C-alpha cells in the first residue's frame, strides 16, 4: 500500500496540471503539431512536474514554453534528471539560433 503522502503528492501534481491537460485535450488538436521541440512543451511540463515537483517543474515547463519560438532551433529536449537554474539557462544557450 502506498503511503498517504505519496498519494497526496501525486493528486496535487495532477490538480496543478489540470490546465495543461485541458490544453492537450481541448485546444492542442486544433493547432496541430506546432511545438518545435520533442517532446512537446505540454508533455515536457507534465514530465517536469512529476520529476521535480510543482514549483521547480512548473518553472522548467514555463521556461520551455517561453523558448518555443522561432528564435530557437528546437529539437530533442528532455527534462534534466537534476533541477538547477544552470540547466534552465543552458537550454536557452543550447537551442538559440545564431
Helices and strands as residue ranges (DSSP letters): H 4-16, H 18-22, I 23-27, H 28-31, E 37-38, H 41-52, H 54-67, E 75-76, H 85-94
